[in-house]
Amino acid sequence: MKYNYIINVRDNEKLRASFNELTQKVYGFNFIEWYERGQWGDKYIPHVLEDNGKVVSNVSVNLMEFDVSGEKKKYIQLGTVMTDPDYRGQGLNRYIMEKILEEYRGKADGIYLFGNDSVLEYYPRFGFTPIKEYEYSRKVYRENGAITSMGRNAYRIEKMDMSYKGTCDKLYSAITEYDSSVRGNNQNDGFSMCDNLGLYQFWLAAEFKESVYYLPDMGAYIIADLKADTLKIYQMIGKDAIDVDKLAASFGSVSEIKLGFTPAKKEGYDINPHIVEDSTLFIMGDSLKLVETEKMMFPEISHA
């Protein structure tokens, strides 16, 4: 290989800048602010090929830990797979992928990634298998046009202003406490990401910064969006079970609830294949087969 293979560019200023340039060029975003806020920790590890100081190809390793119905699992999620357009056709990504699998195969309960439709035949060459995820949803019943919430009152709810550092700090502390307090006994999430505050911080500063709510009566946080009359709940951060019907009533005119995670209790939900345009889950390792057999989905906020 005529290019230099380098692991972890985070602490190399020149390579980090080049890595961010390539990410911006290929995906339209970068990790500059995440790094500057001190949130890029040790769980996100780019593996790059470098040409005279320029990052030309990358596959990032994400060290993931999940609570799967009370059982701890350690997985490797591969992401930010990219090659500079001027360097494509040389097998650079394949070289990195082979190096990563050589290093990590057998050191985790499984390895997975989300690939687009153009690589459906590519990843199986490394031993990956495409599988289905499943999405949970339910209708909100009404009487005379009003949400009944099965006769229960709505929660009090407060939208969080994530532009204030104090608000962010309280939420981050709640996430850390949530990780430790519900480990092995999560009342809301049957397949929850653990011990990965940095990934939460990445998403909460970007796609979900306008989607954070606080339930003062529950001491819980909700990450959710209301679009038209559909409430999409991405995460419920709290020690006690949260009633999704009462939560829907808190948002007003809601006719359907969709979850971006696997509920701890599946009764009362419609379960359907989770279909995302141009995205397929690929897995390696028997442990990950449960995602399909147990009709689960990786929390959307855990994607990296």
C-alpha positions in Angstrom: 0.0 0.0 0.0 1.5 3.3 -1.1 -0.5 5.3 1.4 0.0 5.5 5.1 -2.5 3.7 7.3 -3.1 5.7 10.5 -5.4 5.0 13.4 -7.1 7.9 15.3 -6.6 11.3 13.8 -8.3 13.1 16.6 -5.1 14.3 18.3 -3.2 15.2 15.1 -4.2 18.7 14.1 -3.3 18.5 10.5 -4.8 15.1 9.9 -7.9 16.0 11.9 -8.4 19.1 9.7 -8.0 17.0 6.5 -10.4 14.3 7.9 -13.0 17.0 8.5 -12.5 18.4 5.0 -13.1 15.0 3.5 -16.2 14.4 5.7 -17.6 17.8 4.6 -16.9 17.0 1.0 -18.5 13.5 1.0 -21.3 13.9 3.6 -21.9 17.6 4.0 -21.0 17.8 7.7 -17.9 17.7 9.9 -16.8 17.0 13.5 -15.1 20.4 14.1 -17.5 21.7 16.7 -17.9 18.3 18.4 -14.1 18.2 18.9 -13.9 21.9 20.0 -16.6 21.3 22.7 -14.4 18.5 24.0 -17.0 15.8 23.2 -15.0 13.7 20.8 -14.0 10.9 23.2 -12.2 7.6 22.8 -15.1 5.6 21.4 -15.0 7.2 17.9 -11.8 6.1 16.1 -11.2 7.0 12.5 -8.9 4.6 10.5 -7.6 6.5 7.6 -5.2 6.3 4.6 -3.1 9.4 4.3 -1.3 10.8 1.2 1.3 13.5 2.0 -0.8 14.8 4.9 -4.1 14.4 3.1 -6.7 12.0 4.4 -8.0 10.2 1.3 -10.0 7.3 2.7 -11.6 6.4 6.0 -13.6 3.8 7.9 -14.4 4.8 11.5 -14.7 2.3 14.4 -17.3 3.1 17.0 -17.0 1.2 20.3 -20.6 0.6 21.3 -22.2 -0.9 24.4 -25.9 -1.9 24.7 -28.2 -3.1 27.3 -30.2 -5.8 25.5 -33.2 -6.6 27.8 -30.9 -6.6 30.8 -27.8 -8.2 29.2 -24.7 -6.2 28.4 -23.4 -6.5 24.8 -20.3 -4.9 23.3 -20.5 -4.2 19.6 -18.4 -2.4 16.9 -20.3 -0.1 14.7 -18.5 1.0 11.5 -19.3 4.3 10.0 -18.2 7.4 8.1 -17.1 5.1 5.3 -15.6 7.4 2.6 -13.0 7.9 -0.1 -12.0 11.1 -1.8 -13.5 11.0 -5.3 -10.0 11.6 -6.8 -8.7 8.4 -5.1 -11.6 6.0 -5.8 -11.2 2.8 -7.7 -8.0 1.7 -5.9 -9.5 -0.5 -3.3 -8.6 1.9 -0.4 -11.8 1.3 1.6 -11.4 -2.4 1.2 -7.8 -2.2 2.5 -9.0 -0.3 5.6 -12.0 -2.7 6.2 -9.7 -5.7 6.1 -7.3 -4.1 8.6 -10.2 -3.3 11.0 -11.7 -6.7 10.8 -8.3 -8.3 11.4 -8.0 -6.1 14.5 -11.5 -6.4 16.0 -13.0 -9.7 14.8 -13.5 -11.8 17.9 -13.0 -8.9 20.3 -16.7 -7.9 20.5 -20.1 -9.6 20.5 -20.6 -8.4 16.9 -19.8 -5.9 14.2 -22.3 -3.9 12.2 -22.8 -1.0 9.9 -25.5 0.7 7.8 -24.7 0.6 4.1 -26.5 2.3 1.2 -28.0 0.5 -1.8 -24.9 0.9 -3.9 -23.0 -1.5 -1.6 -25.5 -4.3 -1.1 -23.1 -6.8 -2.8 -19.9 -5.2 -1.4 -20.1 -5.9 2.4 -21.1 -9.6 2.1 -17.6 -10.1 0.6 -16.2 -9.4 4.1 -18.7 -11.7 5.8 -21.5 -9.3 6.6 -25.1 -10.3 6.3 -28.0 -7.9 5.6 -30.9 -8.2 8.1 -34.1 -6.3 8.9 -34.9 -4.0 11.7 -38.4 -3.4 13.1 -40.2 -0.3 13.9 -42.9 0.1 16.7 -45.9 2.3 16.3 -49.4 2.7 17.7 -52.5 4.7 17.0 -53.8 7.3 19.5 -57.4 6.7 20.1 -59.8 9.7 20.2 -63.3 10.4 21.4 -65.2 13.2 19.7 -62.0 14.4 18.2 -60.1 14.6 21.5 -57.2 12.4 22.6 -58.4 10.1 25.4 -55.0 8.7 26.5 -56.9 5.8 27.9 -58.5 8.1 30.4 -55.2 9.4 31.7 -54.1 13.0 32.0 -51.2 14.5 29.9 -47.8 15.0 31.4 -46.6 18.5 32.1 -43.9 19.2 29.5 -41.2 21.8 29.0 -39.2 22.4 25.8 -35.5 22.7 26.5 -33.4 25.5 25.0 -30.2 23.7 24.0 -28.4 27.0 23.3 -27.8 27.5 27.1 -24.9 25.7 28.5 -26.7 25.1 31.8 -29.5 23.3 30.1 -27.1 21.1 28.2 -25.1 20.3 31.4 -28.3 19.2 33.2 -29.3 17.0 30.3 -25.8 15.5 30.0 -25.8 14.7 33.7 -29.2 13.1 33.4 -28.0 10.9 30.6 -25.0 9.8 32.6 -27.2 9.1 35.6 -29.7 7.3 33.4 -27.0 5.0 32.0 -25.9 3.9 35.5 -29.3 3.8 37.2 -31.3 1.8 34.6 -28.5 -0.6 33.6 -30.1 -4.1 33.5 -33.5 -2.8 34.4 -34.5 -0.2 31.7 -38.3 0.5 32.0 -38.6 2.1 28.6 -36.0 0.8 26.2 -35.4 -2.9 25.5 -32.2 -2.2 23.4 -30.5 0.9 24.9 -27.2 2.4 24.1 -25.0 2.7 27.2 -22.0 4.8 28.3 -21.8 6.9 25.1 -22.4 10.5 26.2 -20.3 11.7 23.3 -22.6 10.3 20.7 -25.6 11.8 22.4 -23.8 15.1 22.5 -23.1 14.9 18.8 -26.8 14.4 17.9 -28.2 16.8 20.5 -26.1 19.6 19.0 -27.2 18.8 15.5 -30.3 17.1 14.3 -32.1 16.9 17.7 -31.2 20.3 19.2 -34.8 21.5 18.8 -36.3 18.2 19.9 -35.5 17.9 23.7 -38.3 18.1 26.3 -38.4 17.8 30.1 -41.2 16.0 32.1 -40.9 17.7 35.5 -43.3 15.2 37.2 -41.2 12.3 36.0 -37.8 13.9 36.2 -37.3 12.6 32.7 -36.2 13.9 29.3 -37.7 13.1 26.0 -36.2 13.5 22.5 -39.1 13.7 20.1 -40.5 15.5 17.0 -44.1 16.2 16.1 -44.6 16.3 12.3 -48.2 16.8 11.2 -50.1 14.5 13.6 -47.4 11.9 14.1 -45.2 12.0 17.2 -41.8 10.4 16.6 -40.1 9.5 20.0 -36.4 9.0 19.6 -35.4 8.4 23.2 -37.0 8.5 26.7 -34.4 9.2 29.4 -35.7 8.4 32.8 -35.6 5.8 35.5 -39.4 5.2 35.6 -41.7 3.8 32.9 -43.1 6.7 30.8 -46.7 6.3 29.4 -46.5 7.1 25.7 -50.2 7.8 25.5 -49.9 10.5 28.2 -46.9 11.7 26.4 -48.8 12.0 23.2 -51.5 14.0 24.9 -48.8 16.4 26.1 -48.1 17.3 22.5 -51.7 18.0 21.5 -53.0 16.8 18.2 -51.4 13.4 17.8 -53.0 10.5 15.9 -50.0 8.2 15.7 -46.9 7.4 17.8 -43.7 6.1 16.2 -40.6 5.0 18.1 -37.0 5.4 17.1 -36.0 2.6 19.5 -37.2 -0.8 20.7 -39.7 -0.5 23.6 -39.0 -2.5 26.8 -42.7 -3.7 26.6 -43.9 -4.5 23.1 -47.5 -5.1 23.9 -50.0 -2.7 22.2 -47.7 -1.7 19.3 -47.9 -2.4 15.6 -44.6 -4.0 14.5 -43.4 -3.5 10.9 -40.1 -3.7 9.1 -38.1 -0.5 9.6 -37.5 0.8 6.1 -35.1 3.7 5.5 -34.5 4.8 1.9 -31.0 3.8 0.7 -30.0 2.2 4.0 -29.5 -1.5 5.0 -28.2 -2.9 8.2 -25.3 -5.4 7.8 -24.2 -7.6 10.7 -21.3 -9.9 11.5 -21.7 -12.2 14.5 -24.4 -14.5 15.7 -25.3 -12.2 18.7 -26.6 -9.6 16.3 -29.1 -11.9 14.7 -31.4 -11.2 17.6 -32.1 -7.7 16.0 -34.1 -9.5 13.4 -35.4 -12.5 15.3 -36.6 -10.5 18.3 -37.9 -7.7 16.0 -35.7 -4.9 17.3 -34.0 -1.8 16.0 -30.8 0.0 16.9 -31.8 3.3 18.5 -31.7 5.9 15.8 -29.7 8.2 18.1 -27.0 5.5 18.3 -26.2 5.7 14.5 -22.7 6.9 13.9 
